[in-house]
């Protein structure tokens, strides 16, 4: 059965917050903050909680961004994740879980580190579509 995950694309001045993962799935990849949704916890609340635990930021309003599904056969991992986006936060990002996420950075969407996790790549694709739609409407 797939796991249910969540993620939060945190944006500041057009830059995306990414952390490098040490553990599977996708060890070594750069990822948005997030994790698994706990039983009886709303995915949006889980995304906010995970982001705060992993980054040290205080997260405000978030909105739904996209759905991501990843199947990594060689790691026996299958995740369906709801991804949200926010620009509403307080504080400074820092390393909170060095055993899992030892480094982070704020990256322009056109100059992202490699490799990106599938989760982060889906978020970036959705952010590009969202930006395009907003510009087309104005």
C-alpha atoms as a printed R data frame, in Angstrom:
    type eleno elety resid chain resno      x      y       z
1   ATOM     1    CA   UNK     A     1  0.000  0.000   0.000
2   ATOM     2    CA   UNK     A     2  1.379  3.460  -0.837
3   ATOM     3    CA   UNK     A     3  2.384  5.846   1.911
4   ATOM     4    CA   UNK     A     4  0.657  9.208   2.160
5   ATOM     5    CA   UNK     A     5  3.065 12.101   2.181
6   ATOM     6    CA   UNK     A     6  2.961 15.867   2.183
7   ATOM     7    CA   UNK     A     7  5.336 18.620   1.214
8   ATOM     8    CA   UNK     A     8  5.614 22.366   1.377
9   ATOM     9    CA   UNK     A     9  7.284 24.534  -1.233
10  ATOM    10    CA   UNK     A    10  8.521 27.509   0.803
11  ATOM    11    CA   UNK     A    11  9.259 30.548  -1.350
12  ATOM    12    CA   UNK     A    12 11.160 33.713  -0.396
13  ATOM    13    CA   UNK     A    13 11.730 36.428  -2.994
14  ATOM    14    CA   UNK     A    14 11.333 33.912  -5.817
15  ATOM    15    CA   UNK     A    15 13.722 31.383  -4.271
16  ATOM    16    CA   UNK     A    16 12.761 27.880  -3.137
17  ATOM    17    CA   UNK     A    17 13.905 26.359   0.161
18  ATOM    18    CA   UNK     A    18 15.515 22.943  -0.417
19  ATOM    19    CA   UNK     A    19 17.236 20.492   1.918
20  ATOM    20    CA   UNK     A    20 19.616 17.684   0.912
21  ATOM    21    CA   UNK     A    21 18.371 14.254   2.053
22  ATOM    22    CA   UNK     A    22 20.661 11.700   3.682
23  ATOM    23    CA   UNK     A    23 18.097  8.874   3.846
24  ATOM    24    CA   UNK     A    24 15.943  6.896   1.424
25  ATOM    25    CA   UNK     A    25 13.848  7.510  -0.486
26  ATOM    26    CA   UNK     A    26 16.139  9.385  -2.851
27  ATOM    27    CA   UNK     A    27 19.132  9.803  -0.512
28  ATOM    28    CA   UNK     A    28 21.423 12.566  -1.761
29  ATOM    29    CA   UNK     A    29 18.625 14.413  -3.546
30  ATOM    30    CA   UNK     A    30 17.519 17.963  -2.827
31  ATOM    31    CA   UNK     A    31 13.964 18.104  -1.534
32  ATOM    32    CA   UNK     A    32 11.295 20.478  -0.333
33  ATOM    33    CA   UNK     A    33 10.358 20.121   3.349
34  ATOM    34    CA   UNK     A    34  7.749 17.505   4.153
35  ATOM    35    CA   UNK     A    35  7.138 13.995   5.341
36  ATOM    36    CA   UNK     A    36  4.420 11.502   6.018
37  ATOM    37    CA   UNK     A    37  0.883 12.361   6.997
38  ATOM    38    CA   UNK     A    38  0.020 10.951  10.417
39  ATOM    39    CA   UNK     A    39 -3.213  9.039  11.013
40  ATOM    40    CA   UNK     A    40 -6.100 11.454  11.741
41  ATOM    41    CA   UNK     A    41 -4.015 14.481  10.744
42  ATOM    42    CA   UNK     A    42 -5.096 16.657   7.813
43  ATOM    43    CA   UNK     A    43 -2.468 16.704   5.058
44  ATOM    44    CA   UNK     A    44 -2.284 20.513   5.116
45  ATOM    45    CA   UNK     A    45 -1.625 20.472   8.881
46  ATOM    46    CA   UNK     A    46  0.971 17.739   8.410
47  ATOM    47    CA   UNK     A    47  2.748 19.796   5.720
48  ATOM    48    CA   UNK     A    48  2.897 22.791   8.056
49  ATOM    49    CA   UNK     A    49  4.099 20.650  11.008
50  ATOM    50    CA   UNK     A    50  6.780 18.852   8.990
51  ATOM    51    CA   UNK     A    51  8.020 22.151   7.509
52  ATOM    52    CA   UNK     A    52  8.305 23.713  10.959
53  ATOM    53    CA   UNK     A    53 10.091 20.652  12.399
54  ATOM    54    CA   UNK     A    54 12.554 20.447   9.508
55  ATOM    55    CA   UNK     A    55 13.273 24.150   8.924
56  ATOM    56    CA   UNK     A    56 12.654 25.939  12.231
57  ATOM    57    CA   UNK     A    57 10.386 28.402  10.410
58  ATOM    58    CA   UNK     A    58  6.961 29.403  11.701
59  ATOM    59    CA   UNK     A    59  4.554 28.709   8.811
60  ATOM    60    CA   UNK     A    60  1.439 30.804   8.162
61  ATOM    61    CA   UNK     A    61 -1.101 30.402   5.358
62  ATOM    62    CA   UNK     A    62 -0.517 27.670   2.765
63  ATOM    63    CA   UNK     A    63 -2.350 26.717  -0.410
64  ATOM    64    CA   UNK     A    64 -2.567 23.484  -2.385
65  ATOM    65    CA   UNK     A    65 -0.042 23.280  -5.222
66  ATOM    66    CA   UNK     A    66 -0.097 19.770  -6.750
67  ATOM    67    CA   UNK     A    67 -0.173 16.014  -6.262
68  ATOM    68    CA   UNK     A    68  3.006 13.956  -6.627
69  ATOM    69    CA   UNK     A    69  3.312 10.194  -6.921
70  ATOM    70    CA   UNK     A    70  6.600  8.365  -6.781
71  ATOM    71    CA   UNK     A    71  7.333  4.696  -7.179
72  ATOM    72    CA   UNK     A    72 10.955  3.763  -6.567
73  ATOM    73    CA   UNK     A    73 11.030  0.053  -7.313
74  ATOM    74    CA   UNK     A    74 14.616 -0.636  -6.220
75  ATOM    75    CA   UNK     A    75 13.911  0.962  -2.810
76  ATOM    76    CA   UNK     A    76 10.425 -0.650  -2.536
77  ATOM    77    CA   UNK     A    77  9.003  2.851  -1.952
78  ATOM    78    CA   UNK     A    78  5.605  4.090  -3.176
79  ATOM    79    CA   UNK     A    79  4.346  7.501  -2.053
80  ATOM    80    CA   UNK     A    80  1.390  9.674  -2.968
81  ATOM    81    CA   UNK     A    81  2.005 13.193  -1.686
82  ATOM    82    CA   UNK     A    82 -0.042 16.368  -1.469
83  ATOM    83    CA   UNK     A    83  2.194 19.361  -2.035
84  ATOM    84    CA   UNK     A    84  1.393 22.851  -0.784
85  ATOM    85    CA   UNK     A    85  3.058 26.247  -1.261
86  ATOM    86    CA   UNK     A    86  3.630 29.240   1.004
87  ATOM    87    CA   UNK     A    87  5.360 32.599   1.079
88  ATOM    88    CA   UNK     A    88  3.878 33.280   4.529
89  ATOM    89    CA   UNK     A    89  6.402 32.401   7.213
90  ATOM    90    CA   UNK     A    90  8.524 33.923   9.965
91  ATOM    91    CA   UNK     A    91 12.046 33.196  11.151
92  ATOM    92    CA   UNK     A    92 15.197 31.994   9.439
93  ATOM    93    CA   UNK     A    93 15.597 28.495   8.025
94  ATOM    94    CA   UNK     A    94 18.234 26.347   9.692
95  ATOM    95    CA   UNK     A    95 19.386 22.744   9.986
96  ATOM    96    CA   UNK     A    96 17.056 21.158  12.570
97  ATOM    97    CA   UNK     A    97 17.605 17.460  11.778
98  ATOM    98    CA   UNK     A    98 21.298 17.095  10.826
99  ATOM    99    CA   UNK     A    99 21.055 13.288  10.808
100 ATOM   100    CA   UNK     A   100 18.436 13.493   8.013
101 ATOM   101    CA   UNK     A   101 18.783 16.927   6.380
102 ATOM   102    CA   UNK     A   102 22.337 18.232   6.908
103 ATOM   103    CA   UNK     A   103 22.295 21.208   4.532
104 ATOM   104    CA   UNK     A   104 19.861 23.594   2.902
105 ATOM   105    CA   UNK     A   105 19.716 26.592   0.627
106 ATOM   106    CA   UNK     A   106 17.404 29.082  -1.024
107 ATOM   107    CA   UNK     A   107 17.588 28.459  -4.769
108 ATOM   108    CA   UNK     A   108 16.245 30.444  -7.741
109 ATOM   109    CA   UNK     A   109 13.777 28.318  -9.729
110 ATOM   110    CA   UNK     A   110 16.029 28.627 -12.784
111 ATOM   111    CA   UNK     A   111 19.204 27.579 -10.913
112 ATOM   112    CA   UNK     A   112 18.272 24.531  -8.824
113 ATOM   113    CA   UNK     A   113 20.767 22.037  -7.382
114 ATOM   114    CA   UNK     A   114 21.012 18.495  -8.676
115 ATOM   115    CA   UNK     A   115 19.715 15.921  -8.258
116 ATOM   116    CA   UNK     A   116 16.224 17.062  -7.319
117 ATOM   117    CA   UNK     A   117 13.893 14.563  -5.665
118 ATOM   118    CA   UNK     A   118 10.830 13.551  -7.691
119 ATOM   119    CA   UNK     A   119  8.730 15.333  -5.079
120 ATOM   120    CA   UNK     A   120 10.682 18.599  -5.503
121 ATOM   121    CA   UNK     A   121 10.724 18.295  -9.307
122 ATOM   122    CA   UNK     A   122  6.920 17.978  -9.347
123 ATOM   123    CA   UNK     A   123  6.633 21.023  -7.070
124 ATOM   124    CA   UNK     A   124  8.964 23.064  -9.312
125 ATOM   125    CA   UNK     A   125  6.967 22.082 -12.405
126 ATOM   126    CA   UNK     A   126  3.715 23.140 -10.685
127 ATOM   127    CA   UNK     A   127  5.299 26.401  -9.481
128 ATOM   128    CA   UNK     A   128  6.306 27.178 -13.071
129 ATOM   129    CA   UNK     A   129  2.765 26.524 -14.304
130 ATOM   130    CA   UNK     A   130  1.339 28.645 -11.452
131 ATOM   131    CA   UNK     A   131  3.702 31.538 -12.264
132 ATOM   132    CA   UNK     A   132  2.814 31.319 -15.977
133 ATOM   133    CA   UNK     A   133 -0.934 31.301 -15.212
134 ATOM   134    CA   UNK     A   134 -0.631 34.317 -12.897
135 ATOM   135    CA   UNK     A   135  1.370 36.305 -15.461
136 ATOM   136    CA   UNK     A   136 -1.069 35.393 -18.253
137 ATOM   137    CA   UNK     A   137 -3.992 36.625 -16.144
138 ATOM   138    CA   UNK     A   138 -2.427 40.035 -15.473
